[in-house]
Amino acid sequence: MTLSNFKSEVLEEFFHILDYWHKYAIDEKNGGFIGTIDDQNTQKESIKSVVVNGRILWTFSTAIQFINSTPALFPYKNRIKDYEKLSKRAFDYLVKYFWDTKNGGVHWNVSATGVAIAGPKVIYGHSFFVYGMSEYYRATGHKPALEWAQKCFNEIAKHAYDPIKGGYIEGFAMDWGPTDDYVLSKGDLRKSMNTHLHLLECFANLYRVDKSENVRFHLKHCLEMMVEHIIGHDHTRMTLFFTDDWEAKTKAISYGHDIEASWLVLESAEILGDEELIEYCKKKCLEIARDAAEGLQSDNGMIYEFDQEDGHSNNSRDWWVMAEAMVGFYNAYQLSGKAHYLQKAENSWQFIKDYLIDHQGGEWWGGVTADHKITGKTKANPWKGPYHNARACMEIYKRIG
């Protein structure tokens, strides 16, 4: 595969993904976007998550910014009007139905009709509200979006930041009191890799448009927590769960999250503009990508997870893992100049084309088994939106640039 072909193929798929969500995901009955789309592209009423709705807002917003900032894509400017409408639809729905007007912050889920579902305040979900809102402002200059991003950011900083031990607590009760329901974490392990990784992502995106000292502080702090604790100076793999005082409690390897972090951590350092951290992260992220490659199999798919304690592997090749592998290995190629990383990125794309893209119906399957039987047949659900795959295609296009 030539780089030119790689670039043109991911661009074509980027627009296919956006076209799919425009065609199938709009909820005409209840507003916003549908909660679930099955394998036949049929809408199914279900709960709607702040995670996916924030990701939808980010995706259509970033498409606007992507086209407007890339001269080679100016012929696609006729699409921007539609993307603006879809972004506004996502923005309006998030503000109207997900914001908790009584307690502040956002609801984790709402019903198909937009009724808030009682449950915890999940910081992971707040990160995608900020991520989507900040990108919408970045793409369109719509000032209320920046204000909502800042408002949600302030709730995170107020409630989740741990000024004593550092980092961010995973979740809270609906009224921001204590809870034992953390959705992502386990028991008393209230600090997780997954939440910190996506807080880093949202803080970095907010800092693009809000250069305030408070945003800068939390971006740098979160990055330092990633480097010092979640990755660790002497390690190349992220620990998944911690106690409040950063005692590591698990030894599972999440290959998809590791390869995703291998480029997001560096991107965050670059957005922060701290030269010392940038140089450190270049070296560290290359090491992370190197060792994440152990998750690659003979079919070029990357397995989901391996538990070093019991030897159990989750051998699923998931859509988001393969999308992040494509970007992470291309980033490693850019950092090192080593052709085998480029080959791994191209192999990841080939695997995606062969087994994950539904070339007839559109979008990507959620995952396949080791013998390539489809496991995740819903095209959209409260965890699956147009984020990992659309972003990966856009990142590869820009990086080949």
C-alpha positions in Angstrom: 0.0 0.0 0.0 1.3 3.4 -0.9 1.0 6.3 1.5 -1.1 8.1 -1.1 -3.6 5.1 -1.2 -3.6 4.9 2.6 -4.4 8.6 2.8 -7.2 8.5 0.2 -8.8 5.4 1.7 -9.0 6.7 5.2 -10.4 10.0 4.0 -13.1 8.2 2.0 -14.0 6.1 5.1 -14.1 9.2 7.3 -16.9 10.7 5.1 -18.6 7.3 4.9 -18.8 7.2 8.7 -20.2 10.7 8.9 -22.7 9.9 6.2 -23.9 6.8 8.1 -24.6 8.8 11.2 -26.4 11.5 9.3 -28.6 8.9 7.5 -29.4 6.5 10.3 -28.8 8.0 13.7 -31.1 11.0 13.9 -34.0 10.4 16.3 -36.9 12.2 14.6 -39.4 11.0 17.2 -37.7 12.0 20.5 -35.0 14.4 19.4 -31.2 14.2 19.4 -29.8 10.9 18.2 -31.0 7.3 18.6 -29.7 5.2 21.4 -29.1 1.9 19.5 -28.9 0.9 15.8 -28.9 -2.8 15.1 -27.0 -4.9 12.5 -29.7 -4.1 9.9 -29.4 -0.3 10.5 -32.8 -0.3 12.3 -33.2 2.2 15.0 -34.0 0.8 18.5 -35.3 3.0 21.3 -32.9 2.6 24.3 -31.1 4.7 26.9 -28.9 7.5 25.6 -25.5 8.1 27.1 -23.7 11.3 27.7 -20.5 9.5 26.4 -21.9 8.9 22.9 -23.8 12.1 22.6 -20.6 14.0 23.6 -18.7 12.0 21.0 -21.3 12.7 18.3 -20.9 16.5 19.0 -17.2 16.2 18.9 -17.2 14.2 15.6 -19.4 16.5 13.5 -17.7 19.5 15.0 -14.2 18.2 14.3 -15.3 17.5 10.7 -16.1 21.2 10.3 -12.7 22.2 11.7 -10.9 19.6 9.7 -12.4 20.7 6.4 -12.0 24.4 7.1 -8.3 24.1 8.1 -7.2 21.8 5.3 -6.9 23.4 1.8 -7.0 20.1 0.1 -10.5 19.5 1.6 -12.0 22.8 0.5 -14.0 20.9 -2.3 -15.9 19.2 0.6 -17.0 22.6 2.1 -20.5 21.9 0.7 -20.8 19.3 3.6 -20.2 21.9 6.3 -23.8 23.1 6.4 -25.1 19.7 7.3 -22.4 19.1 9.8 -23.3 22.4 11.5 -26.9 21.3 11.8 -25.9 18.0 13.2 -23.5 19.6 15.7 -26.1 22.0 16.8 -28.6 19.1 17.2 -26.1 17.3 19.5 -25.3 20.5 21.4 -29.0 21.4 22.0 -29.8 17.8 23.2 -26.8 17.7 25.6 -27.7 21.0 27.2 -31.4 20.3 27.4 -31.4 16.7 28.6 -28.1 15.8 30.1 -27.2 18.8 32.3 -28.3 18.3 35.9 -30.0 21.6 36.6 -30.4 20.8 40.3 -27.0 19.5 41.2 -24.7 20.6 38.4 -22.7 18.3 36.2 -24.2 15.8 33.7 -26.3 12.7 33.9 -24.7 9.5 32.8 -27.7 8.2 31.0 -31.2 9.5 30.0 -34.1 7.5 28.7 -35.1 7.2 25.1 -37.4 10.2 25.6 -34.8 12.2 27.5 -35.8 11.6 31.1 -32.8 11.6 33.4 -32.0 8.2 34.9 -31.1 8.3 38.5 -27.5 7.2 39.0 -24.0 8.4 39.8 -22.1 11.3 38.6 -19.4 9.6 36.4 -16.4 11.8 35.7 -15.6 9.8 32.5 -18.9 11.0 31.1 -18.1 14.6 32.1 -14.9 14.4 30.1 -16.8 13.8 26.9 -19.3 16.6 27.5 -16.2 19.0 27.8 -14.5 17.3 24.8 -17.6 17.8 22.6 -18.4 21.3 23.7 -14.8 22.6 23.4 -14.6 21.2 19.8 -17.9 22.7 18.8 -16.6 26.1 19.9 -13.3 25.5 18.2 -15.1 24.6 15.0 -17.8 27.2 14.9 -17.0 29.9 17.5 -20.4 29.3 19.1 -19.7 31.0 22.5 -22.3 29.2 24.6 -20.5 25.9 23.8 -17.3 27.3 25.4 -19.3 28.5 28.3 -20.8 25.0 28.8 -17.4 23.4 28.4 -16.0 25.7 31.1 -19.0 25.1 33.4 -18.6 21.3 33.2 -14.8 21.6 33.6 -15.4 23.6 36.8 -17.6 20.8 38.2 -14.8 18.3 37.5 -12.2 20.5 39.1 -14.4 21.3 42.1 -15.5 17.8 42.9 -13.2 15.2 41.4 -9.7 16.7 41.8 -7.8 15.3 44.8 -5.6 18.1 46.1 -3.9 15.8 48.6 -2.9 12.7 46.7 -3.3 14.1 43.2 -5.4 12.9 40.3 -9.2 12.6 40.0 -11.8 10.5 41.8 -13.9 8.3 39.5 -17.4 9.1 40.5 -19.9 10.5 43.0 -23.6 10.2 43.9 -26.0 12.3 41.9 -25.8 15.1 44.5 -21.9 14.9 44.4 -21.9 13.1 47.7 -20.0 9.8 48.2 -21.0 6.7 46.3 -19.9 3.0 45.9 -21.2 2.9 42.3 -18.3 4.0 40.0 -19.4 2.3 36.8 -15.8 1.9 35.5 -13.8 1.2 38.7 -13.9 -1.7 41.1 -14.8 -1.4 44.8 -12.7 1.1 46.6 -10.4 1.7 43.6 -11.6 5.2 42.9 -8.9 6.2 40.5 -8.7 4.6 37.1 -6.6 4.8 34.0 -9.6 5.1 31.7 -11.0 8.2 33.4 -7.6 9.9 33.6 -6.8 9.2 29.9 -10.0 10.9 28.8 -9.8 13.7 31.3 -6.4 14.4 29.7 -8.0 14.4 26.3 -10.7 16.8 27.3 -8.4 19.2 29.3 -6.1 19.3 26.3 -8.9 20.1 23.9 -10.3 22.8 26.2 -6.9 24.3 26.5 -6.8 24.8 22.7 -9.6 27.4 23.2 -9.2 28.5 26.8 -5.7 29.4 27.8 -6.6 30.2 31.4 -4.2 29.2 34.2 -6.8 26.9 35.8 -7.3 24.9 32.6 -3.5 24.8 32.1 -3.0 23.6 35.7 -5.4 20.7 35.4 -4.0 19.7 32.0 -0.4 19.6 33.3 -1.5 17.9 36.5 -3.4 15.2 34.7 -0.5 14.7 32.3 1.9 14.4 35.3 -0.4 11.8 37.0 -0.4 9.8 33.8 3.3 9.9 33.6 4.1 9.4 37.2 1.5 6.9 38.3 -0.7 5.4 35.6 2.2 4.7 33.3 5.1 5.1 35.7 8.6 6.3 35.0 10.0 2.7 35.0 7.1 1.1 33.0 5.7 1.1 29.5 2.2 -0.2 30.3 -0.6 1.6 32.1 -2.1 0.2 35.4 -5.8 0.1 35.2 -7.0 0.8 38.8 -5.6 2.5 41.9 -6.6 3.3 45.5 -6.9 6.9 46.4 -3.2 7.0 47.4 -2.1 5.5 44.0 -1.5 2.0 45.2 -1.8 -0.2 42.1 -4.2 -3.1 42.4 -4.3 -4.8 39.0 -1.9 -6.3 36.6 -4.0 -6.5 33.5 -2.7 -5.2 30.2 -5.2 -3.2 28.1 -3.5 -3.2 24.7 -6.0 -0.9 23.2 -5.7 1.7 25.9 -1.9 1.5 25.8 -1.7 2.2 22.1 -4.3 4.9 22.4 -2.3 6.6 25.2 0.9 6.3 23.1 -0.3 9.2 20.9 -2.8 11.0 23.2 -0.2 11.6 25.9 2.2 13.1 23.5 -0.5 15.2 21.8 -1.5 16.6 25.2 2.1 17.5 26.0 2.4 19.3 22.7 -0.9 21.2 23.3 0.4 22.2 26.8 3.6 23.4 25.1 6.0 22.2 27.9 9.2 21.3 26.0 10.6 19.2 28.8 7.4 17.1 29.0 7.2 16.9 25.2 10.7 15.4 25.0 10.0 13.0 27.8 6.7 11.9 26.3 8.2 11.3 22.9 10.6 8.7 24.3 8.0 7.2 26.7 5.2 7.0 24.0 7.5 5.2 21.6 8.3 2.7 24.3 4.6 2.2 25.0 3.8 1.6 21.4 6.7 -0.8 21.2 5.4 -3.0 24.0 1.7 -2.6 23.0 2.7 -4.4 19.8 2.8 -7.6 21.9 -0.9 -7.5 21.6 -0.8 -8.0 17.9 -1.7 -11.4 16.5 -0.7 -13.3 13.4 -3.9 -12.0 11.6 -2.7 -8.4 12.4 -5.5 -7.9 14.8 -4.8 -6.6 18.3 -6.4 -8.4 21.3 -8.3 -6.5 23.9 -6.6 -7.4 27.2 -4.3 -9.9 28.9 -4.4 -10.5 32.7 -0.8 -11.2 33.9 -2.1 -12.7 37.2 -4.3 -15.4 35.9 -3.1 -15.7 32.3 -6.5 -15.0 30.9 -6.8 -13.2 27.5 -9.7 -11.3 26.0 -9.0 -12.2 22.4 -11.6 -10.0 20.8 -10.4 -7.6 18.1 -12.6 -4.6 18.9 -13.3 -1.7 16.5 -11.9 0.9 18.8 -8.8 -1.0 19.6 -8.0 -1.4 15.9 -8.7 2.2 15.2 -6.3 3.3 17.9 -3.7 0.8 16.8 -3.7 2.4 13.4 -3.0 5.9 14.8 -0.6 4.7 17.6 1.6 2.8 15.3 1.7 5.6 12.7 2.7 8.0 15.5 5.5 5.6 16.5 6.6 5.6 12.8 6.7 9.4 12.9 8.7 9.4 16.1 11.2 6.7 15.1 11.3 6.6 11.3 11.2 2.8 11.6 9.3 1.1 8.7 8.0 -1.7 10.8 5.7 0.7 12.7 4.3 2.0 9.4 3.7 -1.6 8.4 1.8 -2.2 11.6 -0.4 0.9 11.0 -1.1 -0.3 7.5 -1.8 -3.8 8.7 -4.2 -2.5 11.2 -6.1 -0.6 8.4 -6.1 -3.8 6.3 -7.6 -5.7 9.2 -10.3 -3.1 9.6 -11.2 -3.2 5.9 -11.2 -7.0 5.9 -13.2 -7.7 9.1 -14.7 -4.6 10.8 -16.1 -2.3 8.1 -19.6 -3.3 7.0 -19.0 -2.5 3.3 -22.7 -3.1 2.5 -24.5 -1.5 5.4 -22.0 1.0 6.5 -20.2 1.8 9.8 -18.0 -0.8 11.7 -18.9 -3.9 13.6 -18.1 -3.7 17.3 -15.6 -6.5 17.1 -14.7 -10.0 15.9 -13.4 -13.2 17.5 -10.0 -14.8 16.8 -11.6 -16.6 13.9 -13.2 -13.4 12.7 -16.8 -14.0 13.7 -18.7 -10.8 14.4 -19.4 -10.3 18.1 -20.5 -6.7 18.3 -23.4 -6.4 15.9 -24.9 -3.1 16.9 -23.6 -0.2 14.9 -24.5 2.3 17.6 -25.2 1.8 21.3 -24.6 3.7 24.6 -20.9 3.0 24.3 -20.4 3.0 20.5 -20.4 6.2 18.5 -18.5 7.9 15.6 -15.4 8.8 17.6 -12.6 6.2 17.6 -13.1 5.3 13.9 -13.8 8.8 12.5 -10.9 10.2 14.6 -8.5 7.5 13.5 -9.2 8.1 9.8 -8.8 11.9 10.2 -5.6 11.5 12.2 -4.0 9.2 9.6 -5.0 11.7 6.8 -3.4 14.6 8.7 -0.3 12.7 9.6 0.4 11.5 6.1 -0.1 15.1 5.1 
